[in-house]
Amino acid sequence: MTRWMIGDIGVDRVNEIEGPLFPPAAMLPDFDPAVLEAHWEALVPRFYDPQSGCMIGTVQSYVIRAGGKIILIDTCCGNDKNRPHDPAFHQLSGPYVERLADVGVRPDEVDFVLCTHLHVDHVGWNTRLENGRWVPTFPRATYLFSRTELEFVQAAAKAGGPQDLFSMVYEDSVRPVIEARRSRLLTEDGPWLPGLDFEFSPGHTPGHVILRAHSRGETALFVGDVVQHPLQVYRPDWNSMHCAVPEQSRATRRRVLGDCADHGHLMFPAHFAAPYAVRVRRDQDNFALA
């Protein structure tokens, strides 16, 4: 278990997958090995595994306790999901619910589920398989999606057909939540609950959203996939292969990193390995881990 306090706001991490995942060039098309070499001491062995030649990453959720509410940010890959496009996510059978219990949370205690975006590794545990049907894993929760994001995924699913990854993800992890009337659509930035604010952060996907938590003079940003690996801290113009709107993605990444660097905010990306949450600083025209 890993826990943080942001003033009076509690944060727990729930892990689904962790370890060497992808060679850098497979995730970051602009990857230059010289950048890795230049920042070797900061990145190895926590974020890069020389033996496998892969970046170390995670698929994880964050549990926030604020104002008497339990909020789950992103829901990983999920069990029993048909993902032939990616063997690492295909037909998993992992102890995610048990790990949620390890931080003191039962599925029926979750008040809100916030999906920063609707990619495969952020919505999987939105649902679970019961008697051959996909049902909301968190039966009392209100699931929060950005309207722009939902419309983007619905259009992609329709265009791609039933064997497309977007279609599979929508049908088993998003549509059942909507049909169960557990969803709410986000349409603008602004305060949500005491100490918690939504901020739209388009680029990685058109409707990506982040969460700002602030209490007693401390602030943390839960940034989803705005930054997917620490290499992008050192080179914020490096998009991942999954960034849908490239120039907007670069601009959003620089804005978020600049906010964290200039104000000392703690940054919680969705896929960083230990220590999972980081602080950053400016380094000439780029940034660095603080």
Sequence and secondary structure as in RCSB ss.txt:
>XXXX:A:sequence
MTRWMIGDIGVDRVNEIEGPLFPPAAMLPDFDPAVLEAHWEALVPRFYDPQSGCMIGTVQSYVIRAGGKIILIDT
CCGNDKNRPHDPAFHQLSGPYVERLADVGVRPDEVDFVLCTHLHVDHVGWNTRLENGRWVPTFPRATYLFSRTEL
EFVQAAAKAGGPQDLFSMVYEDSVRPVIEARRSRLLTEDGPWLPGLDFEFSPGHTPGHVILRAHSRGETALFVGD
VVQHPLQVYRPDWNSMHCAVPEQSRATRRRVLGDCADHGHLMFPAHFAAPYAVRVRRDQDNFALA
>XXXX:A:secstr
  EEEETTEEEEEEEEEEEEEE HHHH TT  HHHHHHTHHHHTTTTEETTTTEEEEEEEEEEEEETTEEEEE  
 S SS   TT GGGTT    HHHHHHHTT  GGG  EEE SS  HHHHGGGEEEETTEEEESSTT EEEEEHHHH
HHHHHHHHHH TTSHHHHHIIIIIHHHHHTT EEEE S EEEETTEEEEE  SSSTT EEEEEEETTEEEEEEET
SS STHHHH TT   TT SSHHHHHHHHHHHHHHHHHHT EEEESS  TT SB EEEETTEEEE 
